[in-house]
Amino acid sequence: MDDFDVKLNQIFHDSEKELKNIWSKTVIDWSEMEALQNQFDEKLKAERRERKIKYKGLKRQNRAELREILKKLKV
């Protein structure tokens, strides 16, 4: 084996070690992933609820303002 082969072999083994290391870090814990998904879903539902309540409040406020304007115009 010449010097080039030794270096190439070393690079191959280093790359293989690095890939195994990366792979071991990327193993997914599905229960944790599911818990994160549920947490995200709950946050999204809560946000939608808040937005809906805020929108309804704005609609009521706008209707009240419109009524006031119409009363002023009729008088």
RODO-2510 file (C-alpha; in nm, 4 decimals, decimal comma):
residues 75
     n   res          X          Y          Z
     1     m     0,0000     0,0000     0,0000
     2     d     0,1425     0,3347    -0,0959
     3     d     0,0981     0,6663     0,0852
     4     f    -0,2011     0,7687    -0,1296
     5     d    -0,3914     0,4488    -0,0451
     6     v    -0,3249     0,4966     0,3255
     7     k    -0,4565     0,8547     0,3148
     8     l    -0,7597     0,7512     0,1107
     9     n    -0,8341     0,4668     0,3515
    10     q    -0,8015     0,7040     0,6493
    11     i    -1,0396     0,9547     0,4857
    12     f    -1,2893     0,6770     0,4192
    13     h    -1,2808     0,5554     0,7804
    14     d    -1,3055     0,9102     0,9186
    15     s    -1,6045     0,9788     0,6943
    16     e    -1,7680     0,6539     0,7991
    17     k    -1,7214     0,7414     1,1691
    18     e    -1,8651     1,0873     1,1118
    19     l    -2,1680     0,9479     0,9273
    20     k    -2,2349     0,6983     1,2066
    21     n    -2,2076     0,9802     1,4601
    22     i    -2,4518     1,1975     1,2645
    23     w    -2,6907     0,9048     1,2179
    24     s    -2,6910     0,8263     1,5903
    25     k    -2,7899     1,1875     1,6621
    26     t    -3,0732     1,1844     1,4082
    27     v    -3,2574     0,8811     1,5420
    28     i    -3,6093     1,0049     1,6054
    29     d    -3,7957     0,9455     1,9272
    30     w    -4,1478     0,9214     1,7851
    31     s    -4,3236     0,9738     2,1179
    32     e    -4,1333     1,2997     2,1622
    33     m    -4,2187     1,3988     1,8050
    34     e    -4,5868     1,3210     1,8644
    35     a    -4,5844     1,5235     2,1875
    36     l    -4,4334     1,8201     2,0016
    37     q    -4,6966     1,7872     1,7283
    38     n    -4,9773     1,7814     1,9873
    39     q    -4,8294     2,0834     2,1630
    40     f    -4,8130     2,2698     1,8308
    41     d    -5,1737     2,1729     1,7490
    42     e    -5,2941     2,3011     2,0871
    43     k    -5,1123     2,6321     2,0397
    44     l    -5,2630     2,6668     1,6931
    45     k    -5,6154     2,5952     1,8204
    46     a    -5,5739     2,8472     2,1028
    47     e    -5,4452     3,1099     1,8607
    48     r    -5,7377     3,0517     1,6249
    49     r    -5,9819     3,0762     1,9169
    50     e    -5,8286     3,4068     2,0279
    51     r    -5,8372     3,5426     1,6732
    52     k    -6,2017     3,4395     1,6339
    53     i    -6,2990     3,6078     1,9632
    54     k    -6,1064     3,9212     1,8661
    55     y    -6,2735     3,9266     1,5231
    56     k    -6,6211     3,8881     1,6757
    57     g    -6,5455     4,1714     1,9168
    58     l    -6,4332     4,3937     1,6307
    59     k    -6,7474     4,3093     1,4324
    60     r    -6,9660     4,4074     1,7295
    61     q    -6,7707     4,7262     1,7803
    62     n    -6,7968     4,8157     1,4105
    63     r    -7,1705     4,7468     1,4100
    64     a    -7,2159     4,9664     1,7166
    65     e    -7,0169     5,2467     1,5517
    66     l    -7,2228     5,2086     1,2344
    67     r    -7,5460     5,2342     1,4340
    68     e    -7,4203     5,5526     1,5985
    69     i    -7,3302     5,7041     1,2613
    70     l    -7,6682     5,6087     1,1134
    71     k    -7,8479     5,7633     1,4115
    72     k    -7,6539     6,0867     1,3607
    73     l    -7,7341     6,0884     0,9896
    74     k    -8,1080     6,0334     1,0476
    75     v    -8,1319     6,3187     1,2966
***
